[in-house]
Structure formats: structure tokens, C-alpha cells
């Protein structure tokens, strides 16, 4: 007879949301198992901007200071029109204080972020090369079938398995929708200090947006998003690099040079996808003892820089709600039905707490991106002349959020 591994909590996906959830549970004394389909931590996108809401979440799980010491504190955001060549807005992160005090914004390497979270987990928490191919409902438990033939029985199933989530599909959520926009990202790792000021630099043109952000003294992360792109470019880094450079020929040479210095293996391009907000109004974030978090829940365009931060928030809130369900046992041995109901209520609490926050970020990010990367001359004029400062401040406004502590 086939042996079955039994677990209390299984998290599918060792990305930002999965690792944060598992670490939050660990801090609260609750064990979990993470199943990751790759043979190591998945590092895609090279880097991401962590805004103040993200740092609150990282502090809640105890890894904020580890990452602070490795990355520059950004002083502000400057936007420039590639049509007129003029700066359209300047926003200081130091002087523009929010409701939680001074702003904290840093561009963080994804690999260092994932490693900081993973290194705090007990040995054996992450099981690599473990792809879930089927989910079976068995009363108060779920049965997971892995590609290698392994069978796992779990009391709680959490899907943190990205935009193509198997768990989200099981919950009935639709596939993420395409925006007809593409994002190219890269990272220039230099031998010498780059001499850039610690500023988030953005450039807007007709139908595209670009940006460059220093991560540390020698590393610069950059991105380029546009409303259309030949899909074949994503398969040819050399052509992709030339395409981006041609589009950004008017970018200041002291910034453009970092794209020129980026090695071909450090280029990455992908279509942008998002979950339509009304699907989260009508759909299931949780159902019984199953829920989703991170990109499996709220894939969004990168125009607010909140995808990763939102995943960090998910992890803290989910760990808090779920640990509460596991810690409220009135007796050591109880009926499965009672435990199931308590878990179900904990996941419902998580879903209610996250639903409208995710809807707000998805919708706002999509609208901001549509304005910033419009191909319309009228919209571009309006964007550069009247909306630049408002759109820049929107980045700060949406980061004014505190997911709370674990306890």
C-alpha cells in the first residue's frame, strides 16, 4: 500500500508569500511544510522595491534588519518625460512623511530577500522538486499528489504558487488576464561603485515607462515596460537588449549606460498579467481549509511596485490568523470537525482582511499603468503636464499600510 505523509499545514510555493507565511507560523510556534517545484529558491525579476508597508511586514517576521544592512535607503523619486526631456516631478522620501512617520524605501535583491526568509526556517521546512499535480478532497483533509508519486495528507492547504497557481484553479479562480503590456527587467552588477544618488528614477515616453534604481553601491536594477512587443524578443536576449536601448535612446547617458553594461543573461522579459478586481469580489480567496496568497491571489501590474510588498503583508496576516486557529485548542484531542471549523474560520478571517486591500492595489496599479504608458498624445500631455506629481505621490499613498504584528 502506498505510504502517505501527514502534515498539519502545507504551503505550495517557496516564493515571497510562501516563505513569509511559513516563517510567520514558525515564529508563532506552528510548523509547516513548503513544497517547491524547482530545485532551489526561484529568483525571477532580479530585484524589487520594498516600500514602508513591506518593511513593516519584514520586521514582523524578524528579517528587516538583515536586509536593511545590504541595501541603500532611497531618498526620493524623480520622473522625467522622454517626450519633452523635462523633469515632471520630484518627490522627497525624507521630507514627505506619512502617517507612520519617515518613509523607508529600498530596492532589494530578490535572491537576498528569499534567502533571508528561508535561512530563518527550521531545516527540512522546504521540500524542493515537489510539484503538485492533483488535489483531492478527503473529508476534513486534502490529499496532494506530487509529480514524483508522493502523496501528502494535510489539514491546511495554502497556495502561494504564482500566477499559474494549481491551488487557485482548485478554488475556482480564473486565470490571470493579460494586459497587452510587457515588462523587461535587468540588473547591472558592476565591479566598481556606480556613483548614482540613491534615487528612484523614472522615465515616461509614448507607450512606455522605464526606471533605474540603485540597490547597493555596485548594483543597479532597471526596468522597461511597454504596450506592445514582439513575443520572439523574449527568446533572444541580444535582440531584446537592442530593442530596449533603441526605445530609450533619449534616456540620459549616465543612466542608459547601466542597461548597456547589463550582461545578456541578466535580461528578462515577460507579458504583464493581473487578476480582474471583480473576480476577488465574487471568487473564493479561501474555501474550507484551503486558501491562496501572493501572486496566486493578486497578480497585478508593477506600476505601484506593490506586488512583492502585498505578498509580504499576506504572509504576516495569514500566519497570524492561522496560528490563532491552531493555538485555540481547548483540549489536546478533539474531533476533526471542530478543528476543521476553527481552521476554516481562521482562513475566512484572513480572506476578509485581505480582500479589499488586494482589490484596491490591483485596480489602482492597472489604472496608473494605463495612464503612464498610454500611446495617446493627449493622455501623454495630460500625464506630463498635470498628473506627474499626483502619480508619484500615489506610490507613497498606497504604501501607507500596516499589516500588524504577528501577535
N, C-alpha and C positions, 0 to 999 in steps of 0.2 A: 504493500500500500504506500502511496506517495506521502512523504512526510510534509507537514505544514508548519511553517514558522509562525508563531503567535506574537503579536506586538500590540501595545496599547494605542500608540499613535504612529502613523506612517505619513511622512511628507514626501510627495513626489516632486523632485527637482531641487538641486543644490545651487540655486541662484540666490539673488539678494533676499527675496521674500522667504524662501525655504530655510536658508541659514539663519536669518534673523528670528524667525518663528522658533526654530529648534533651540537657538541659544537663549531666547527669552524663556522658553519652557525649562531649559536646563537651570537657568538662574533661579527659577521658582521650584526646583526640585522634581521636575517631571521629565521622564525620559521619552525620547522619540527616536525614530529611525528615518533617515533620509535616503531615498532611492534616487540615484543619479544615473542617467543612461550613458553618459560619457565616461571615459576612463580617468577623468580628472575634473577639476573645477572649470566650468565653462566661462571663458573670458572673451566676450564679444563687445565691440564698441570702444575698447581701449580705455576710456575714461568717462566720467560723468560729473556734472555739477551737483554738489551737495549743498543745499540751502539750509536755512536755520531750522526748518522743521525736520530735515533729515538728521542734523546733528543732535537734536533732542532725542530722536529715536536711537541713534548710536550711543549716546550717553546712557540711555535707559538700559541697554543691554551690556554696557560696560566696555565698549571699544572705541569711544570717541577720541580719547587722548592718544591712543596708539596711532590713529590716522592723522590727527592734527599735527603731530611732530614730523610727518612725512610730506606735508603739502602746504603750499603757500596760502596765506589768508588774502583773499581778493579785496581790493579797496573800492572797486566801483565797476560800473558798466558804461561803455561808450558805444553809441550807434552812429554809423556813417552811411550816407546814401551813395551808392555806386553810380547813380544816375547824375547827381549834381556834384559829387565829390565833397560835399559839405557834411560836417558833423551835425546830426539831427537831435541828439540828446546826450546828456552826461548825468549819470546818477551816482552819487557817493554812497557806498555801503557804510562808511564810518559815520557820516553826518546824518544820514537818513535813518533814524532809529525807529523801530517798530514797537508794537505793544509789549513785546518781550524784552525790549532793550536793544543793545547793539546788534547789528546784523553779523552773521557769520556765514560766509560763502567761500567754498574752496572747490577746486577741480581735483577730483580724486581718481587715481588709477583703479580700474575695476579689479585687477588682479590683487592689489594690496587690500582692497575692501573685502573681497571674498576670503582672502587668506586670514585677515584679521578676525572675521567672524568664525571661520572654520577652525582656526587654531585654538579657540576658546572652548570648543566642544569636546566631550569625552571621546577617547579613542573608540573607533568602531561605530560612531554615530552615522557616518556616511558610508553607504554601500554603493560603490561605483559599478559601472557596466550592468546596471539593473533597470532595464527598460520595461515599463508596464505595458502589456499588450491587451489586457482584458480586465474588467472589473465585474465582480459577481456579487449580488446581494444575497446575504445569508442571515436572515433574521436581524439580530442586533449587531451583526458584524459585516464587514466587507471582505471579500476574498480577492486578492490581487494575483494575477498570473503574469509572470515575468517571461521575457523572451528566452531566457536560458532554462525554462522549465520549472523554476522555483515558484512555490505557492506561499503566499503570506496572508494570514488572517489578522485583521486589525479592528479595534474598536472605533478608531477615528481615522478618516482619510482626508488629507489636505493636499489639494492640487496647487503646486507652485511651479508648474511645468510649462510656463511660457504661452505664447500666442497660439500655439498648436496643441493646447492642453487636452490630454485624454480625459482628465477629471472634469474639466469644464464641459466637454462634449457629453459626458455621462450625466451631468446636471441639466443638460438641455440648452446650454448657452450656445448661440450661433458662432460660426467662425468670425474672426475679426475681419472688418471690412477694409478694402484698400482705399487709400486717399488720392490715388493717382499722383502721388509725390514720392520722391526718392531721397534717401539720405546717404551721403558718402562721408565716412569718418576716417581720420588718420591720426597718427601720433609720431611726432618727431623727437627721437631720443638723441640728444646731442652730446658730443664729447666735452664741449666747453659750455660755460654759463651763457644763457641766451640773451641776457641784458634787457628783457622785456619787463615793463612795470606789471605788477600783479593786478591786472585789469581784464575784465571780460569784454572783449572787442567783437562787435557785431557789424556786419556789412549787408546792406539790402540793395537788391537790384530788381530788374524786371523779371519776375518769376523765380527768384532765388533768394536765399539767405545764407550767409556764411559767418563763421566766427572762429576766433582763436583764443585759447585760454592757457596761460602757464600753469602747470601742475606743481612743479618744483623748480629748482634752479636750472635744471638741464632738460626738462621735458615740456613739450608744448602739445596740447591737444587741439585739434581743429575739426570743423565740420562744414559740410556744404549740402544744403537741401534745395531741391528744385521741383518744379511742377511737372516735368516730363524728362524721360531719359531712356535711351536705348538699353533694353534689358541685357543685351550682349556685352555692354561695357562692364557690368559687374563681374564677368568671367575673364576679363583682360585688364589686369591692374595697370599696365603701361598705357593703354588707351584711356582708361579711366582717369589716370593722373593727368594726362594731357588735356582731356575734356574739362576737368575742373580748373586747371591752370588757364585755359583759354577763356572760360567763363569769368574768371577772376583777374583778367589782365589789368584792370583798373585798381585792383587792391594795392595798398601801399607796399612797396617792395620789402620793407623791413618786417612785414607780416607774411607776405606771399612767399618769402624765402623758406619758411618752415614747411610749407607744402612741397616746395621744390626739394627740400632735404629729406622728406619722408621716404623711407625705403618702400619698395613696391609691396613687400609682404605686410606692411603696416597700412595698407589701403583696404577699406571695406565698404561695400555698397549694398543697400537693401531697400525694397519698397516700404513705405510707411503704412502701418495699419492701425486701426483703432476700433474700439467697441462702441457701437452706437448707444448714446446715453439711455434711450428708452428701453434698450434691452436689459439694462440693470434695474430699471423701474419695474418691469414686468417679469424678469427672469429670476432664477434662483442663484443667489450667492452661496447659500447653504441649503442643504436638504437632508434632514435626519442627522447622521453622523459624518456628513461629507461637506466640505466647503472648498473655496478657491481663494487664492491671494496672489498679489504681484501681477505680472502680465497675463496670467491666466484669468484674472478678474478684470483688470482695467488697462488693456493695451491702449496707449494714447500717443499722439504725435509729440515730438520732442520740443515743441515751441515754448513751453514754460519750464522745461528742464525738470519736470516733477515725476517722471516715471519711476526712477530709482528711489527718490525720496518717499513717494507714495507706497512703494513696496516695503520700505523700512517701517513706515507707520503701520502698515498691515501686520507685519510681524510682531510688533510690540502689542498691539491691540488684541490680536488673535491669541498670542501666548497668555496674556492676562486673563482673557475670558475663558480659555480652555483650562488653564491651571486652576482657576477658581472652581470649575466643574469637577476636576479630579481631587481637589483638596477638601471638598464639602461632603465627604463620605461620613455618614452618621454612624455606621458600623463597618467593621473590617470586611465582612462578607455580606453582600447584598444581591438582590435579584438583578439579573441582566437588564430587565426592563426599566428598573429605577435608574440604573447607571446610564442607560441609553437616553432616557428623558433628560437627565441632567446635562449630558453632553450636547444633546440637541438644543437645549435652552442656551447653553454657553455659546454655541455657534450662531444661534439666532441673534444673540446679543452682539456678537462680533459683526454680523451682517448688517444689523440696524445701525451700528455705529459707523460703518464704513461706506454704506451705500451712497449717501448724498455727497459725501466728500469726494468719492470717485467720480460721480456724475458731474460734479462741478468742475473738476480738473480736466476730465475728458472733453467736455463741451467747450470750456474756455480755451484750452490748448488748441482745439480744432479751429475755433473762430479766429484766434490770434494768428495762427499759421496761415489761414486763408487770406488775411489782410496783409501779413508781412510778405507773402510770396505770390501775390497776385500778378497776373500778366497784364492787367488793365492799367493804362496810363493814368486814368482818373484816380483809381484806387492808390496807385503808387504816389501820385502827387499829394493826395489827402494824407496818406501814411507818413510821408516825409515832412510835410508842412505842418500838420496839426496833431497827428496821433503818436508820433515817436516817443515823446516823454510819457504819455499815458501807457503805451505798450511796455515800456521799460519798467515803469512802476508796478505794472501787473505782475511781473516776475517776483517782486518783493511781497506784494499783497497776498498772493497765493501761497507764499512760504510762511506766512504768519499763522502757524498752526502748531499746536502742541498735542501729540498723541498720548501724553501722560506717562507716568511711571509704570513699572511692572506691577507694583503692589498698590 
